Amino acid sequence: MKIKILIILLVSHLSVGAIGFALGIYALPILIAPTSPTATEVSTMSSQAQYSAEFRKDLKDSDSFHWGQGQVSVGPEFITLMGKLAPGPDYKLYLSPEFVETEADFNRIKANMIQVGDVKTFKNFVVQVPQSVDPSRYNAVIIWCETFGEFITAAKYQ
């Protein structure tokens, strides 16, 4: 009888610990995220945009935990999003010479992409484009979770 109780307690405590750990991974990026830019700030930064596109939730490798939705503007100085991303850690914004919507495709052509910068907010964002990057040489913008190697979302802008 004592062994059965011990096993039940062990399993229940390990389960609660695992759930708590998973919730912590999900919640930590939300808790430490900086304040999102306002709609006015995003509109101002995107006023010089040369291209626009849309992040959609229905891409092949997007799911309940990995998605983006909203209007993306790509310009020579800033790439902006008026919309939302699923929260997560270590998001990077890439420009790609071809549109991808799967992790396999991302990894296949990653060497041909350029990492523009970090995405630290999940409602709206503004990412400054380095002077050495010419967005007109690419045709898609991609959000990728570097830590877990997860595709988040992408949009074709030209």
CNS distance restraints for C-alpha pairs under 8 A (distance, minus, plus):
assign (resid   1 and name CA) (resid   5 and name CA) 6.41 0.50 0.50
assign (resid   2 and name CA) (resid   6 and name CA) 6.06 0.50 0.50
assign (resid   3 and name CA) (resid   7 and name CA) 6.08 0.50 0.50
assign (resid   4 and name CA) (resid   8 and name CA) 6.22 0.50 0.50
assign (resid   5 and name CA) (resid   9 and name CA) 6.08 0.50 0.50
assign (resid   6 and name CA) (resid  10 and name CA) 6.03 0.50 0.50
assign (resid   7 and name CA) (resid  11 and name CA) 6.05 0.50 0.50
assign (resid   8 and name CA) (resid  12 and name CA) 6.00 0.50 0.50
assign (resid   9 and name CA) (resid  13 and name CA) 5.97 0.50 0.50
assign (resid  10 and name CA) (resid  14 and name CA) 6.04 0.50 0.50
assign (resid  11 and name CA) (resid  15 and name CA) 6.03 0.50 0.50
assign (resid  12 and name CA) (resid  16 and name CA) 6.21 0.50 0.50
assign (resid  13 and name CA) (resid  17 and name CA) 6.07 0.50 0.50
assign (resid  14 and name CA) (resid  18 and name CA) 6.07 0.50 0.50
assign (resid  15 and name CA) (resid  19 and name CA) 6.17 0.50 0.50
assign (resid  16 and name CA) (resid  20 and name CA) 6.05 0.50 0.50
assign (resid  17 and name CA) (resid  21 and name CA) 6.12 0.50 0.50
assign (resid  18 and name CA) (resid  22 and name CA) 6.21 0.50 0.50
assign (resid  19 and name CA) (resid  23 and name CA) 6.14 0.50 0.50
assign (resid  20 and name CA) (resid  24 and name CA) 6.07 0.50 0.50
assign (resid  21 and name CA) (resid  25 and name CA) 6.34 0.50 0.50
assign (resid  22 and name CA) (resid  26 and name CA) 6.36 0.50 0.50
assign (resid  23 and name CA) (resid  27 and name CA) 5.90 0.50 0.50
assign (resid  24 and name CA) (resid  28 and name CA) 5.65 0.50 0.50
assign (resid  25 and name CA) (resid  29 and name CA) 7.48 0.50 0.50
assign (resid  25 and name CA) (resid  88 and name CA) 7.93 0.50 0.50
assign (resid  26 and name CA) (resid  30 and name CA) 7.58 0.50 0.50
assign (resid  26 and name CA) (resid  87 and name CA) 7.08 0.50 0.50
assign (resid  26 and name CA) (resid  88 and name CA) 6.31 0.50 0.50
assign (resid  27 and name CA) (resid  31 and name CA) 6.23 0.50 0.50
assign (resid  28 and name CA) (resid  32 and name CA) 6.19 0.50 0.50
assign (resid  29 and name CA) (resid  33 and name CA) 5.76 0.50 0.50
assign (resid  29 and name CA) (resid  87 and name CA) 6.59 0.50 0.50
assign (resid  29 and name CA) (resid  88 and name CA) 5.66 0.50 0.50
assign (resid  29 and name CA) (resid  89 and name CA) 5.51 0.50 0.50
assign (resid  30 and name CA) (resid  87 and name CA) 6.34 0.50 0.50
assign (resid  30 and name CA) (resid  88 and name CA) 7.55 0.50 0.50
assign (resid  30 and name CA) (resid 122 and name CA) 7.96 0.50 0.50
assign (resid  33 and name CA) (resid 120 and name CA) 6.00 0.50 0.50
assign (resid  33 and name CA) (resid 121 and name CA) 5.77 0.50 0.50
assign (resid  33 and name CA) (resid 122 and name CA) 7.99 0.50 0.50
assign (resid  34 and name CA) (resid 120 and name CA) 6.82 0.50 0.50
assign (resid  34 and name CA) (resid 121 and name CA) 6.35 0.50 0.50
assign (resid  35 and name CA) (resid 121 and name CA) 7.10 0.50 0.50
assign (resid  36 and name CA) (resid 121 and name CA) 5.52 0.50 0.50
assign (resid  36 and name CA) (resid 122 and name CA) 7.22 0.50 0.50
assign (resid  36 and name CA) (resid 123 and name CA) 5.92 0.50 0.50
assign (resid  36 and name CA) (resid 124 and name CA) 6.06 0.50 0.50
assign (resid  36 and name CA) (resid 125 and name CA) 6.54 0.50 0.50
assign (resid  37 and name CA) (resid  41 and name CA) 5.88 0.50 0.50
assign (resid  37 and name CA) (resid  42 and name CA) 6.42 0.50 0.50
assign (resid  37 and name CA) (resid 123 and name CA) 7.87 0.50 0.50
assign (resid  37 and name CA) (resid 124 and name CA) 6.10 0.50 0.50
assign (resid  37 and name CA) (resid 125 and name CA) 6.16 0.50 0.50
assign (resid  37 and name CA) (resid 126 and name CA) 7.23 0.50 0.50
assign (resid  38 and name CA) (resid  42 and name CA) 6.27 0.50 0.50
assign (resid  38 and name CA) (resid 124 and name CA) 7.39 0.50 0.50
assign (resid  39 and name CA) (resid  43 and name CA) 6.01 0.50 0.50
assign (resid  39 and name CA) (resid  82 and name CA) 6.92 0.50 0.50
assign (resid  39 and name CA) (resid 124 and name CA) 7.59 0.50 0.50
assign (resid  40 and name CA) (resid  44 and name CA) 6.10 0.50 0.50
assign (resid  41 and name CA) (resid  45 and name CA) 6.19 0.50 0.50
assign (resid  42 and name CA) (resid  46 and name CA) 5.97 0.50 0.50
assign (resid  42 and name CA) (resid  80 and name CA) 6.30 0.50 0.50
assign (resid  42 and name CA) (resid  81 and name CA) 7.18 0.50 0.50
assign (resid  42 and name CA) (resid  82 and name CA) 6.70 0.50 0.50
assign (resid  42 and name CA) (resid 124 and name CA) 7.27 0.50 0.50
assign (resid  42 and name CA) (resid 125 and name CA) 7.20 0.50 0.50
assign (resid  42 and name CA) (resid 126 and name CA) 6.63 0.50 0.50
assign (resid  43 and name CA) (resid  47 and name CA) 6.04 0.50 0.50
assign (resid  45 and name CA) (resid  78 and name CA) 6.47 0.50 0.50
assign (resid  45 and name CA) (resid  80 and name CA) 7.21 0.50 0.50
assign (resid  45 and name CA) (resid 126 and name CA) 7.42 0.50 0.50
assign (resid  46 and name CA) (resid  73 and name CA) 5.85 0.50 0.50
assign (resid  46 and name CA) (resid  74 and name CA) 7.34 0.50 0.50
assign (resid  46 and name CA) (resid  75 and name CA) 7.05 0.50 0.50
assign (resid  46 and name CA) (resid  78 and name CA) 6.83 0.50 0.50
assign (resid  46 and name CA) (resid  79 and name CA) 7.16 0.50 0.50
assign (resid  46 and name CA) (resid  80 and name CA) 6.21 0.50 0.50
assign (resid  48 and name CA) (resid  75 and name CA) 5.98 0.50 0.50
assign (resid  48 and name CA) (resid  76 and name CA) 7.65 0.50 0.50
assign (resid  48 and name CA) (resid  77 and name CA) 7.94 0.50 0.50
assign (resid  49 and name CA) (resid  73 and name CA) 5.72 0.50 0.50
assign (resid  49 and name CA) (resid  74 and name CA) 5.13 0.50 0.50
assign (resid  49 and name CA) (resid  75 and name CA) 3.78 0.50 0.50
assign (resid  49 and name CA) (resid  76 and name CA) 7.01 0.50 0.50
assign (resid  49 and name CA) (resid  78 and name CA) 7.53 0.50 0.50
assign (resid  49 and name CA) (resid  79 and name CA) 7.81 0.50 0.50
assign (resid  50 and name CA) (resid  73 and name CA) 7.57 0.50 0.50
assign (resid  50 and name CA) (resid  74 and name CA) 6.07 0.50 0.50
assign (resid  50 and name CA) (resid  75 and name CA) 5.04 0.50 0.50
assign (resid  50 and name CA) (resid  76 and name CA) 7.54 0.50 0.50
assign (resid  51 and name CA) (resid  73 and name CA) 5.81 0.50 0.50
assign (resid  51 and name CA) (resid  74 and name CA) 5.06 0.50 0.50
assign (resid  51 and name CA) (resid  75 and name CA) 6.54 0.50 0.50
assign (resid  51 and name CA) (resid 157 and name CA) 5.85 0.50 0.50
assign (resid  51 and name CA) (resid 158 and name CA) 7.16 0.50 0.50
assign (resid  52 and name CA) (resid  71 and name CA) 7.02 0.50 0.50
assign (resid  52 and name CA) (resid  72 and name CA) 5.51 0.50 0.50
assign (resid  52 and name CA) (resid  73 and name CA) 4.38 0.50 0.50
assign (resid  52 and name CA) (resid  74 and name CA) 5.98 0.50 0.50
assign (resid  52 and name CA) (resid 157 and name CA) 5.58 0.50 0.50
assign (resid  53 and name CA) (resid  71 and name CA) 5.97 0.50 0.50
assign (resid  53 and name CA) (resid  72 and name CA) 5.14 0.50 0.50
assign (resid  53 and name CA) (resid  73 and name CA) 6.54 0.50 0.50
assign (resid  53 and name CA) (resid 155 and name CA) 5.84 0.50 0.50
assign (resid  53 and name CA) (resid 156 and name CA) 6.11 0.50 0.50
assign (resid  53 and name CA) (resid 157 and name CA) 4.90 0.50 0.50
assign (resid  54 and name CA) (resid  69 and name CA) 7.09 0.50 0.50
assign (resid  54 and name CA) (resid  70 and name CA) 5.59 0.50 0.50
assign (resid  54 and name CA) (resid  71 and name CA) 4.66 0.50 0.50
assign (resid  54 and name CA) (resid  72 and name CA) 5.61 0.50 0.50
assign (resid  54 and name CA) (resid 155 and name CA) 5.70 0.50 0.50
assign (resid  54 and name CA) (resid 156 and name CA) 7.74 0.50 0.50
assign (resid  55 and name CA) (resid  68 and name CA) 5.42 0.50 0.50
assign (resid  55 and name CA) (resid  69 and name CA) 4.58 0.50 0.50
assign (resid  55 and name CA) (resid  70 and name CA) 5.22 0.50 0.50
assign (resid  55 and name CA) (resid  71 and name CA) 6.42 0.50 0.50
assign (resid  55 and name CA) (resid  72 and name CA) 6.90 0.50 0.50
assign (resid  55 and name CA) (resid 153 and name CA) 6.47 0.50 0.50
assign (resid  55 and name CA) (resid 154 and name CA) 5.98 0.50 0.50
assign (resid  55 and name CA) (resid 155 and name CA) 5.36 0.50 0.50
assign (resid  56 and name CA) (resid  67 and name CA) 7.44 0.50 0.50
assign (resid  56 and name CA) (resid  68 and name CA) 5.95 0.50 0.50
assign (resid  56 and name CA) (resid  69 and name CA) 4.84 0.50 0.50
assign (resid  56 and name CA) (resid  70 and name CA) 6.97 0.50 0.50
assign (resid  56 and name CA) (resid 153 and name CA) 7.34 0.50 0.50
assign (resid  56 and name CA) (resid 154 and name CA) 7.83 0.50 0.50
assign (resid  56 and name CA) (resid 155 and name CA) 7.76 0.50 0.50
assign (resid  57 and name CA) (resid  62 and name CA) 6.24 0.50 0.50
assign (resid  57 and name CA) (resid  63 and name CA) 7.43 0.50 0.50
assign (resid  57 and name CA) (resid  67 and name CA) 5.36 0.50 0.50
assign (resid  57 and name CA) (resid  68 and name CA) 5.82 0.50 0.50
assign (resid  57 and name CA) (resid  69 and name CA) 5.94 0.50 0.50
assign (resid  57 and name CA) (resid 153 and name CA) 7.63 0.50 0.50
assign (resid  58 and name CA) (resid  62 and name CA) 6.44 0.50 0.50
assign (resid  58 and name CA) (resid  63 and name CA) 7.90 0.50 0.50
assign (resid  59 and name CA) (resid 101 and name CA) 5.86 0.50 0.50
assign (resid  59 and name CA) (resid 153 and name CA) 7.22 0.50 0.50
assign (resid  60 and name CA) (resid 101 and name CA) 5.73 0.50 0.50
assign (resid  60 and name CA) (resid 102 and name CA) 6.15 0.50 0.50
assign (resid  61 and name CA) (resid  66 and name CA) 7.87 0.50 0.50
assign (resid  61 and name CA) (resid 101 and name CA) 6.07 0.50 0.50
assign (resid  61 and name CA) (resid 102 and name CA) 4.97 0.50 0.50
assign (resid  61 and name CA) (resid 103 and name CA) 6.94 0.50 0.50
assign (resid  61 and name CA) (resid 151 and name CA) 6.52 0.50 0.50
assign (resid  61 and name CA) (resid 152 and name CA) 7.60 0.50 0.50
assign (resid  62 and name CA) (resid  66 and name CA) 5.16 0.50 0.50
assign (resid  62 and name CA) (resid  67 and name CA) 5.07 0.50 0.50
assign (resid  62 and name CA) (resid 101 and name CA) 7.85 0.50 0.50
assign (resid  62 and name CA) (resid 151 and name CA) 7.09 0.50 0.50
assign (resid  62 and name CA) (resid 152 and name CA) 6.09 0.50 0.50
assign (resid  62 and name CA) (resid 153 and name CA) 6.52 0.50 0.50
assign (resid  63 and name CA) (resid  67 and name CA) 6.14 0.50 0.50
assign (resid  65 and name CA) (resid  86 and name CA) 6.01 0.50 0.50
assign (resid  65 and name CA) (resid  87 and name CA) 7.71 0.50 0.50
assign (resid  66 and name CA) (resid  85 and name CA) 7.86 0.50 0.50
assign (resid  66 and name CA) (resid  86 and name CA) 5.66 0.50 0.50
assign (resid  66 and name CA) (resid 150 and name CA) 7.62 0.50 0.50
assign (resid  66 and name CA) (resid 151 and name CA) 6.92 0.50 0.50
assign (resid  66 and name CA) (resid 152 and name CA) 4.62 0.50 0.50
assign (resid  66 and name CA) (resid 153 and name CA) 7.26 0.50 0.50
assign (resid  67 and name CA) (resid  85 and name CA) 5.93 0.50 0.50
assign (resid  67 and name CA) (resid  86 and name CA) 5.41 0.50 0.50
assign (resid  67 and name CA) (resid 152 and name CA) 5.02 0.50 0.50
assign (resid  67 and name CA) (resid 153 and name CA) 5.44 0.50 0.50
assign (resid  68 and name CA) (resid  83 and name CA) 7.74 0.50 0.50
assign (resid  68 and name CA) (resid  84 and name CA) 5.82 0.50 0.50
assign (resid  68 and name CA) (resid  85 and name CA) 4.28 0.50 0.50
assign (resid  68 and name CA) (resid  86 and name CA) 6.27 0.50 0.50
assign (resid  68 and name CA) (resid 152 and name CA) 6.65 0.50 0.50
assign (resid  68 and name CA) (resid 153 and name CA) 5.36 0.50 0.50
assign (resid  68 and name CA) (resid 154 and name CA) 7.85 0.50 0.50
assign (resid  69 and name CA) (resid  83 and name CA) 5.65 0.50 0.50
assign (resid  69 and name CA) (resid  84 and name CA) 5.38 0.50 0.50
assign (resid  69 and name CA) (resid  85 and name CA) 6.38 0.50 0.50
assign (resid  70 and name CA) (resid  81 and name CA) 6.53 0.50 0.50
assign (resid  70 and name CA) (resid  82 and name CA) 5.58 0.50 0.50
assign (resid  70 and name CA) (resid  83 and name CA) 4.03 0.50 0.50
assign (resid  70 and name CA) (resid  84 and name CA) 6.31 0.50 0.50
assign (resid  71 and name CA) (resid  81 and name CA) 5.63 0.50 0.50
assign (resid  71 and name CA) (resid  82 and name CA) 5.21 0.50 0.50
assign (resid  71 and name CA) (resid  83 and name CA) 6.28 0.50 0.50
assign (resid  72 and name CA) (resid  79 and name CA) 7.10 0.50 0.50
assign (resid  72 and name CA) (resid  80 and name CA) 5.57 0.50 0.50
assign (resid  72 and name CA) (resid  81 and name CA) 4.52 0.50 0.50
assign (resid  72 and name CA) (resid  82 and name CA) 6.54 0.50 0.50
assign (resid  72 and name CA) (resid 155 and name CA) 7.82 0.50 0.50
assign (resid  73 and name CA) (resid  78 and name CA) 7.99 0.50 0.50
assign (resid  73 and name CA) (resid  79 and name CA) 5.58 0.50 0.50
assign (resid  73 and name CA) (resid  80 and name CA) 5.18 0.50 0.50
assign (resid  73 and name CA) (resid  81 and name CA) 6.49 0.50 0.50
assign (resid  74 and name CA) (resid  78 and name CA) 6.44 0.50 0.50
assign (resid  74 and name CA) (resid  79 and name CA) 4.56 0.50 0.50
assign (resid  74 and name CA) (resid  80 and name CA) 6.70 0.50 0.50
assign (resid  74 and name CA) (resid 135 and name CA) 7.24 0.50 0.50
assign (resid  74 and name CA) (resid 157 and name CA) 7.77 0.50 0.50
assign (resid  75 and name CA) (resid  79 and name CA) 6.00 0.50 0.50
assign (resid  75 and name CA) (resid 135 and name CA) 7.01 0.50 0.50
assign (resid  76 and name CA) (resid 129 and name CA) 6.63 0.50 0.50
assign (resid  76 and name CA) (resid 134 and name CA) 6.71 0.50 0.50
assign (resid  76 and name CA) (resid 135 and name CA) 6.48 0.50 0.50
assign (resid  77 and name CA) (resid 128 and name CA) 5.86 0.50 0.50
assign (resid  77 and name CA) (resid 129 and name CA) 4.96 0.50 0.50
assign (resid  77 and name CA) (resid 130 and name CA) 7.27 0.50 0.50
assign (resid  77 and name CA) (resid 131 and name CA) 7.52 0.50 0.50
assign (resid  78 and name CA) (resid 126 and name CA) 6.52 0.50 0.50
assign (resid  78 and name CA) (resid 127 and name CA) 5.60 0.50 0.50
assign (resid  78 and name CA) (resid 128 and name CA) 4.53 0.50 0.50
assign (resid  78 and name CA) (resid 129 and name CA) 5.21 0.50 0.50
assign (resid  79 and name CA) (resid 126 and name CA) 5.88 0.50 0.50
assign (resid  79 and name CA) (resid 127 and name CA) 5.23 0.50 0.50
assign (resid  79 and name CA) (resid 128 and name CA) 6.46 0.50 0.50
assign (resid  79 and name CA) (resid 129 and name CA) 6.80 0.50 0.50
assign (resid  80 and name CA) (resid 124 and name CA) 7.25 0.50 0.50
assign (resid  80 and name CA) (resid 125 and name CA) 5.45 0.50 0.50
assign (resid  80 and name CA) (resid 126 and name CA) 4.48 0.50 0.50
assign (resid  80 and name CA) (resid 127 and name CA) 6.29 0.50 0.50
assign (resid  81 and name CA) (resid 124 and name CA) 4.96 0.50 0.50
assign (resid  81 and name CA) (resid 125 and name CA) 5.13 0.50 0.50
assign (resid  81 and name CA) (resid 126 and name CA) 6.67 0.50 0.50
assign (resid  82 and name CA) (resid 123 and name CA) 7.48 0.50 0.50
assign (resid  82 and name CA) (resid 124 and name CA) 4.77 0.50 0.50
assign (resid  82 and name CA) (resid 125 and name CA) 7.08 0.50 0.50
assign (resid  83 and name CA) (resid 123 and name CA) 5.79 0.50 0.50
assign (resid  83 and name CA) (resid 124 and name CA) 5.14 0.50 0.50
assign (resid  84 and name CA) (resid 122 and name CA) 5.49 0.50 0.50
assign (resid  84 and name CA) (resid 123 and name CA) 4.42 0.50 0.50
assign (resid  84 and name CA) (resid 124 and name CA) 5.95 0.50 0.50
assign (resid  85 and name CA) (resid 122 and name CA) 4.82 0.50 0.50
assign (resid  85 and name CA) (resid 123 and name CA) 6.42 0.50 0.50
assign (resid  86 and name CA) (resid 122 and name CA) 6.57 0.50 0.50
assign (resid  86 and name CA) (resid 152 and name CA) 7.82 0.50 0.50
assign (resid  87 and name CA) (resid 122 and name CA) 5.85 0.50 0.50
assign (resid  88 and name CA) (resid 145 and name CA) 7.40 0.50 0.50
assign (resid  89 and name CA) (resid 145 and name CA) 6.68 0.50 0.50
assign (resid  89 and name CA) (resid 147 and name CA) 7.06 0.50 0.50
assign (resid  90 and name CA) (resid 118 and name CA) 7.30 0.50 0.50
assign (resid  90 and name CA) (resid 119 and name CA) 7.55 0.50 0.50
assign (resid  90 and name CA) (resid 120 and name CA) 7.65 0.50 0.50
assign (resid  90 and name CA) (resid 145 and name CA) 5.55 0.50 0.50
assign (resid  90 and name CA) (resid 146 and name CA) 5.72 0.50 0.50
assign (resid  90 and name CA) (resid 147 and name CA) 5.98 0.50 0.50
assign (resid  91 and name CA) (resid 118 and name CA) 5.96 0.50 0.50
assign (resid  91 and name CA) (resid 119 and name CA) 5.23 0.50 0.50
assign (resid  91 and name CA) (resid 120 and name CA) 6.91 0.50 0.50
assign (resid  91 and name CA) (resid 143 and name CA) 6.41 0.50 0.50
assign (resid  91 and name CA) (resid 144 and name CA) 5.52 0.50 0.50
assign (resid  91 and name CA) (resid 145 and name CA) 4.49 0.50 0.50
assign (resid  91 and name CA) (resid 146 and name CA) 6.23 0.50 0.50
assign (resid  92 and name CA) (resid 115 and name CA) 6.94 0.50 0.50
assign (resid  92 and name CA) (resid 116 and name CA) 7.53 0.50 0.50
assign (resid  92 and name CA) (resid 117 and name CA) 5.82 0.50 0.50
assign (resid  92 and name CA) (resid 118 and name CA) 4.61 0.50 0.50
assign (resid  92 and name CA) (resid 119 and name CA) 5.63 0.50 0.50
assign (resid  92 and name CA) (resid 143 and name CA) 5.67 0.50 0.50
assign (resid  92 and name CA) (resid 144 and name CA) 5.31 0.50 0.50
assign (resid  92 and name CA) (resid 145 and name CA) 6.29 0.50 0.50
assign (resid  92 and name CA) (resid 146 and name CA) 6.67 0.50 0.50
assign (resid  93 and name CA) (resid 115 and name CA) 5.97 0.50 0.50
assign (resid  93 and name CA) (resid 116 and name CA) 5.60 0.50 0.50
assign (resid  93 and name CA) (resid 117 and name CA) 5.51 0.50 0.50
assign (resid  93 and name CA) (resid 118 and name CA) 6.10 0.50 0.50
assign (resid  93 and name CA) (resid 119 and name CA) 6.47 0.50 0.50
assign (resid  93 and name CA) (resid 141 and name CA) 6.98 0.50 0.50
assign (resid  93 and name CA) (resid 142 and name CA) 5.71 0.50 0.50
assign (resid  93 and name CA) (resid 143 and name CA) 4.80 0.50 0.50
assign (resid  93 and name CA) (resid 144 and name CA) 6.56 0.50 0.50
assign (resid  94 and name CA) (resid 113 and name CA) 6.42 0.50 0.50
assign (resid  94 and name CA) (resid 114 and name CA) 5.50 0.50 0.50
assign (resid  94 and name CA) (resid 115 and name CA) 4.38 0.50 0.50
assign (resid  94 and name CA) (resid 116 and name CA) 5.50 0.50 0.50
assign (resid  94 and name CA) (resid 117 and name CA) 7.46 0.50 0.50
assign (resid  94 and name CA) (resid 141 and name CA) 5.75 0.50 0.50
assign (resid  94 and name CA) (resid 142 and name CA) 5.07 0.50 0.50
assign (resid  94 and name CA) (resid 143 and name CA) 6.40 0.50 0.50
assign (resid  94 and name CA) (resid 144 and name CA) 7.57 0.50 0.50
assign (resid  95 and name CA) (resid 113 and name CA) 5.67 0.50 0.50
assign (resid  95 and name CA) (resid 114 and name CA) 5.41 0.50 0.50
assign (resid  95 and name CA) (resid 115 and name CA) 6.56 0.50 0.50
assign (resid  95 and name CA) (resid 116 and name CA) 6.95 0.50 0.50
assign (resid  95 and name CA) (resid 135 and name CA) 7.21 0.50 0.50
assign (resid  95 and name CA) (resid 138 and name CA) 6.05 0.50 0.50
assign (resid  95 and name CA) (resid 139 and name CA) 7.24 0.50 0.50
assign (resid  95 and name CA) (resid 140 and name CA) 5.69 0.50 0.50
assign (resid  95 and name CA) (resid 141 and name CA) 4.69 0.50 0.50
assign (resid  95 and name CA) (resid 142 and name CA) 6.27 0.50 0.50
assign (resid  96 and name CA) (resid 110 and name CA) 7.96 0.50 0.50
assign (resid  96 and name CA) (resid 112 and name CA) 6.90 0.50 0.50
assign (resid  96 and name CA) (resid 113 and name CA) 4.62 0.50 0.50
assign (resid  96 and name CA) (resid 114 and name CA) 6.75 0.50 0.50
assign (resid  96 and name CA) (resid 138 and name CA) 5.35 0.50 0.50
assign (resid  96 and name CA) (resid 139 and name CA) 6.14 0.50 0.50
assign (resid  96 and name CA) (resid 140 and name CA) 5.09 0.50 0.50
assign (resid  96 and name CA) (resid 141 and name CA) 6.23 0.50 0.50
assign (resid  96 and name CA) (resid 142 and name CA) 7.25 0.50 0.50
assign (resid  97 and name CA) (resid 112 and name CA) 7.03 0.50 0.50
assign (resid  97 and name CA) (resid 113 and name CA) 6.69 0.50 0.50
assign (resid  97 and name CA) (resid 137 and name CA) 7.18 0.50 0.50
assign (resid  97 and name CA) (resid 138 and name CA) 4.40 0.50 0.50
assign (resid  97 and name CA) (resid 139 and name CA) 5.32 0.50 0.50
assign (resid  97 and name CA) (resid 140 and name CA) 6.47 0.50 0.50
assign (resid  98 and name CA) (resid 138 and name CA) 7.29 0.50 0.50
assign (resid  98 and name CA) (resid 139 and name CA) 6.03 0.50 0.50
assign (resid  98 and name CA) (resid 140 and name CA) 6.03 0.50 0.50
assign (resid  98 and name CA) (resid 156 and name CA) 7.92 0.50 0.50
assign (resid  99 and name CA) (resid 139 and name CA) 7.04 0.50 0.50
assign (resid  99 and name CA) (resid 140 and name CA) 5.25 0.50 0.50
assign (resid  99 and name CA) (resid 141 and name CA) 7.82 0.50 0.50
assign (resid  99 and name CA) (resid 154 and name CA) 7.24 0.50 0.50
assign (resid  99 and name CA) (resid 155 and name CA) 6.96 0.50 0.50
assign (resid  99 and name CA) (resid 156 and name CA) 5.74 0.50 0.50
assign (resid 100 and name CA) (resid 105 and name CA) 5.85 0.50 0.50
assign (resid 100 and name CA) (resid 106 and name CA) 6.14 0.50 0.50
assign (resid 100 and name CA) (resid 142 and name CA) 7.94 0.50 0.50
assign (resid 100 and name CA) (resid 154 and name CA) 6.85 0.50 0.50
assign (resid 101 and name CA) (resid 105 and name CA) 7.08 0.50 0.50
assign (resid 101 and name CA) (resid 106 and name CA) 7.51 0.50 0.50
assign (resid 101 and name CA) (resid 151 and name CA) 7.46 0.50 0.50
assign (resid 101 and name CA) (resid 153 and name CA) 6.96 0.50 0.50
assign (resid 101 and name CA) (resid 154 and name CA) 6.40 0.50 0.50
assign (resid 102 and name CA) (resid 106 and name CA) 6.23 0.50 0.50
assign (resid 102 and name CA) (resid 151 and name CA) 6.37 0.50 0.50
assign (resid 103 and name CA) (resid 107 and name CA) 6.14 0.50 0.50
assign (resid 103 and name CA) (resid 149 and name CA) 7.66 0.50 0.50
assign (resid 103 and name CA) (resid 150 and name CA) 6.48 0.50 0.50
assign (resid 103 and name CA) (resid 151 and name CA) 5.31 0.50 0.50
assign (resid 104 and name CA) (resid 108 and name CA) 6.09 0.50 0.50
assign (resid 105 and name CA) (resid 109 and name CA) 6.44 0.50 0.50
assign (resid 106 and name CA) (resid 110 and name CA) 5.65 0.50 0.50
assign (resid 106 and name CA) (resid 151 and name CA) 7.64 0.50 0.50
assign (resid 109 and name CA) (resid 113 and name CA) 6.84 0.50 0.50
assign (resid 110 and name CA) (resid 114 and name CA) 7.96 0.50 0.50
assign (resid 116 and name CA) (resid 127 and name CA) 7.71 0.50 0.50
assign (resid 116 and name CA) (resid 128 and name CA) 7.71 0.50 0.50
assign (resid 116 and name CA) (resid 129 and name CA) 6.06 0.50 0.50
assign (resid 116 and name CA) (resid 130 and name CA) 6.93 0.50 0.50
assign (resid 116 and name CA) (resid 133 and name CA) 7.74 0.50 0.50
assign (resid 117 and name CA) (resid 127 and name CA) 6.40 0.50 0.50
assign (resid 117 and name CA) (resid 128 and name CA) 7.30 0.50 0.50
assign (resid 117 and name CA) (resid 129 and name CA) 7.56 0.50 0.50
assign (resid 118 and name CA) (resid 127 and name CA) 7.15 0.50 0.50
assign (resid 119 and name CA) (resid 125 and name CA) 6.91 0.50 0.50
assign (resid 119 and name CA) (resid 126 and name CA) 7.93 0.50 0.50
assign (resid 119 and name CA) (resid 127 and name CA) 6.92 0.50 0.50
assign (resid 120 and name CA) (resid 125 and name CA) 7.64 0.50 0.50
assign (resid 121 and name CA) (resid 125 and name CA) 5.91 0.50 0.50
assign (resid 129 and name CA) (resid 133 and name CA) 6.58 0.50 0.50
assign (resid 134 and name CA) (resid 138 and name CA) 7.79 0.50 0.50
assign (resid 135 and name CA) (resid 139 and name CA) 7.62 0.50 0.50
assign (resid 138 and name CA) (resid 158 and name CA) 7.98 0.50 0.50
assign (resid 139 and name CA) (resid 156 and name CA) 5.81 0.50 0.50
assign (resid 139 and name CA) (resid 157 and name CA) 5.48 0.50 0.50
assign (resid 139 and name CA) (resid 158 and name CA) 4.87 0.50 0.50
assign (resid 140 and name CA) (resid 154 and name CA) 6.91 0.50 0.50
assign (resid 140 and name CA) (resid 155 and name CA) 5.54 0.50 0.50
assign (resid 140 and name CA) (resid 156 and name CA) 4.21 0.50 0.50
assign (resid 140 and name CA) (resid 157 and name CA) 5.53 0.50 0.50
assign (resid 140 and name CA) (resid 158 and name CA) 7.13 0.50 0.50
assign (resid 141 and name CA) (resid 154 and name CA) 5.57 0.50 0.50
assign (resid 141 and name CA) (resid 155 and name CA) 5.46 0.50 0.50
assign (resid 141 and name CA) (resid 156 and name CA) 6.51 0.50 0.50
assign (resid 141 and name CA) (resid 157 and name CA) 7.37 0.50 0.50
assign (resid 142 and name CA) (resid 152 and name CA) 7.71 0.50 0.50
assign (resid 142 and name CA) (resid 153 and name CA) 5.90 0.50 0.50
assign (resid 142 and name CA) (resid 154 and name CA) 4.21 0.50 0.50
assign (resid 142 and name CA) (resid 155 and name CA) 6.61 0.50 0.50
assign (resid 143 and name CA) (resid 151 and name CA) 6.84 0.50 0.50
assign (resid 143 and name CA) (resid 152 and name CA) 5.44 0.50 0.50
assign (resid 143 and name CA) (resid 153 and name CA) 5.34 0.50 0.50
assign (resid 143 and name CA) (resid 154 and name CA) 6.17 0.50 0.50
assign (resid 144 and name CA) (resid 149 and name CA) 7.12 0.50 0.50
assign (resid 144 and name CA) (resid 150 and name CA) 5.97 0.50 0.50
assign (resid 144 and name CA) (resid 151 and name CA) 4.97 0.50 0.50
assign (resid 144 and name CA) (resid 152 and name CA) 5.40 0.50 0.50
assign (resid 144 and name CA) (resid 153 and name CA) 7.25 0.50 0.50
assign (resid 145 and name CA) (resid 149 and name CA) 5.53 0.50 0.50
assign (resid 145 and name CA) (resid 150 and name CA) 5.02 0.50 0.50
assign (resid 145 and name CA) (resid 151 and name CA) 6.43 0.50 0.50
assign (resid 145 and name CA) (resid 152 and name CA) 6.77 0.50 0.50
assign (resid 146 and name CA) (resid 150 and name CA) 7.01 0.50 0.50
